[in-house]
Amino acid sequence: MILKELQSKSNFTSTERNLADYILSHAQEVVHMNQNVLADAAFVSPACISRFCRKLECKNYRDFKLCLIKELQDVNGKVIDMNYPFQPGDTLEDIARSLYSANVSGFKSCMETLDPAVIASIARDIILKGCIDVYGVGVTVSAAVQFREYMSRIGYPTHIYDNIYEQELRVLTNDATHMAIIISYSGKTRSIVEAARILYQRGSWLLLITANRFSEMAKYAKYVLTINSGEQLSISGKLGMFSSLTSVSYFLNVIYAYVFVEDYDKHKKYLEQTAKYQLGFFEGRSDLSY
């Protein structure tokens, strides 16, 4: 599949990797570009694009676009612009269908890039460390709130640092006993890049969830989970982070689930104890042991 090949970047040159990143970040726009326009936008030559298409086993650029469009189509055969999934004049049904497609697309792209061995290794590292620190800014951090709830209820204290001051304090006092997770869609936020650098220097095991796998931040990470939402890297120029937020939530949910099944009976018992304690707490009872 074209999208999977672009994400894996198998046997790509540095120029081809940059071209693949551009196409993945602007997939909904690329399907409307001719070869020369894409060449200008991605800072490559038209000949480079022709060679690139053949490497992907497409006859030419037109064949490449047809394959890409096919993979981006929703259930109704309509290509959704992930940056502007709803348009002036759309009915409520149009909007609902487009947002549904955006979320399904997020799940699908995650499934296609998921490496079970990597998820298993991440889960085991979390179990080994026992505590988790999550760093991020913006909308996607909301996905971490649910993750914190899930992980804390099975015995893994999880902390979220979503402003520069908190991030500075935590990374400067980090002793590498916690697993660090950074959520950065663009991979370019300077404060988060700096946090990643310091965490790396202090020996932290770092998981990065991003749409920019080859960002400066990625070189500090032990693990990188790549989002392919079709959205622009910058928050400007798009209506929201519909597909990308779904993707972040999906990755975090899969990690939680894998941690859980690594010692299912233990975590299930802990979860039941937590629920029992919480119920007693809210009912004002003091006769519950924990």
Backbone hydrogen bonds, N-H to C=O, Kabsch-Sander energy under -0.5 kcal/mol:
donor,donor_aa,acceptor,acceptor_aa,energy
5,E,1,M,-2.3
6,L,2,I,-2.5
7,Q,3,L,-2.0
8,S,4,K,-2.4
9,K,5,E,-2.1
12,F,9,K,-1.6
17,R,13,T,-2.4
18,N,14,S,-2.0
19,L,15,T,-2.1
20,A,16,E,-2.7
21,D,17,R,-2.4
22,Y,18,N,-2.2
23,I,19,L,-2.5
24,L,20,A,-2.6
25,S,21,D,-2.2
26,H,22,Y,-1.5
27,A,24,L,-0.6
28,Q,230,G,-0.5
29,E,26,H,-1.0
30,V,26,H,-2.7
31,V,27,A,-1.4
32,H,29,E,-1.8
33,M,30,V,-1.9
38,L,34,N,-2.2
39,A,35,Q,-2.1
40,D,36,N,-2.2
41,A,37,V,-2.4
42,A,38,L,-2.6
43,F,39,A,-0.7
43,F,40,D,-0.5
44,V,39,A,-2.3
49,I,45,S,-1.6
50,S,46,P,-2.0
51,R,47,A,-2.3
52,F,48,C,-2.4
53,C,49,I,-2.5
54,R,50,S,-1.9
55,K,51,R,-2.0
56,L,52,F,-1.3
57,E,54,R,-1.9
58,C,53,C,-2.5
64,F,60,N,-2.1
65,K,61,Y,-2.6
66,L,62,R,-2.1
67,C,63,D,-2.0
68,L,64,F,-2.4
69,I,65,K,-2.9
70,K,66,L,-2.0
71,E,67,C,-1.7
72,L,68,L,-1.5
73,Q,69,I,-1.1
74,D,78,K,-1.7
77,G,74,D,-2.1
80,I,72,L,-0.6
80,I,78,K,-0.6
82,M,80,I,-0.9
84,Y,81,D,-0.6
90,D,87,Q,-2.1
95,I,91,T,-2.5
96,A,92,L,-2.6
97,R,93,E,-2.4
98,S,94,D,-2.5
99,L,95,I,-2.6
100,Y,96,A,-2.0
101,S,97,R,-2.4
102,A,98,S,-2.3
103,N,99,L,-2.0
104,V,100,Y,-2.5
105,S,101,S,-2.6
106,G,102,A,-1.6
107,F,103,N,-2.1
108,K,104,V,-2.7
109,S,105,S,-2.5
110,C,106,G,-1.7
111,M,107,F,-2.4
112,E,108,K,-2.0
113,T,109,S,-1.2
114,L,110,C,-1.4
118,V,115,D,-0.7
119,I,115,D,-2.1
120,A,116,P,-2.5
121,S,117,A,-1.9
122,I,118,V,-2.5
123,A,119,I,-2.6
124,R,120,A,-2.1
125,D,121,S,-2.0
126,I,122,I,-2.3
127,I,123,A,-2.2
128,L,124,R,-2.2
129,K,125,D,-2.6
130,G,126,I,-3.3
132,I,157,P,-2.5
133,D,179,M,-2.9
134,V,159,H,-3.3
135,Y,181,I,-3.1
136,G,161,Y,-1.6
137,V,183,I,-0.6
141,V,138,G,-1.2
142,S,139,V,-2.2
143,A,140,T,-1.2
144,A,140,T,-0.5
144,A,141,V,-1.1
145,V,141,V,-0.8
145,V,142,S,-0.6
146,Q,142,S,-0.9
147,F,143,A,-1.5
148,R,144,A,-2.7
149,E,145,V,-1.9
150,Y,146,Q,-2.5
151,M,147,F,-2.9
152,S,148,R,-2.5
153,R,149,E,-1.5
154,I,151,M,-1.1
155,G,152,S,-1.3
156,Y,151,M,-2.4
159,H,132,I,-2.6
161,Y,134,V,-3.4
162,D,160,I,-0.6
167,Q,163,N,-2.4
168,E,164,I,-2.6
169,L,165,Y,-2.1
170,R,166,E,-2.4
171,V,167,Q,-2.6
172,L,168,E,-1.9
173,T,169,L,-0.9
173,T,170,R,-0.7
174,N,170,R,-0.5
174,N,171,V,-0.6
179,M,131,C,-2.9
180,A,205,W,-2.3
181,I,133,D,-3.1
182,I,207,L,-3.1
183,I,135,Y,-2.8
184,S,182,I,-0.6
184,S,209,I,-2.3
192,I,189,T,-0.5
193,V,189,T,-2.6
194,E,190,R,-2.4
195,A,191,S,-1.9
196,A,192,I,-2.6
197,R,193,V,-2.2
198,I,194,E,-2.3
199,L,195,A,-2.5
200,Y,196,A,-2.4
201,Q,197,R,-2.2
202,R,198,I,-1.9
203,G,200,Y,-1.5
204,S,199,L,-2.8
205,W,178,H,-0.5
206,L,204,S,-0.7
207,L,180,A,-2.7
208,L,223,Y,-2.6
209,I,182,I,-2.7
210,T,208,L,-0.6
210,T,225,L,-2.1
211,A,185,Y,-2.1
213,R,211,A,-0.6
215,S,212,N,-1.8
217,M,187,G,-0.7
218,A,215,S,-0.6
219,K,215,S,-0.6
219,K,216,E,-0.9
220,Y,217,M,-1.7
221,A,218,A,-1.4
222,K,206,L,-2.0
223,Y,206,L,-2.1
225,L,208,L,-2.9
226,T,224,V,-0.5
227,I,210,T,-2.8
238,K,235,I,-0.9
239,L,83,N,-3.0
245,L,241,M,-1.8
246,T,242,F,-1.5
247,S,243,S,-2.0
248,V,244,S,-2.4
249,S,245,L,-2.3
250,Y,246,T,-2.3
251,F,247,S,-2.4
252,L,248,V,-2.3
253,N,249,S,-2.6
254,V,250,Y,-2.5
255,I,251,F,-2.2
256,Y,252,L,-2.5
257,A,253,N,-2.6
258,Y,254,V,-2.3
259,V,255,I,-2.5
260,F,256,Y,-2.5
261,V,257,A,-2.3
262,E,258,Y,-1.2
263,D,259,V,-0.6
263,D,260,F,-1.1
264,Y,261,V,-0.9
267,H,263,D,-2.5
268,K,264,Y,-2.7
269,K,265,D,-2.2
270,Y,266,K,-2.3
271,L,267,H,-2.6
272,E,268,K,-2.2
273,Q,269,K,-2.3
274,T,270,Y,-2.6
275,A,271,L,-2.4
276,K,272,E,-2.2
277,Y,273,Q,-2.6
278,Q,274,T,-2.8
279,L,275,A,-2.2
280,G,276,K,-2.2
281,F,277,Y,-2.7
282,F,278,Q,-2.4
283,E,279,L,-1.4
284,G,281,F,-1.0
285,R,280,G,-2.9
289,S,287,D,-0.6
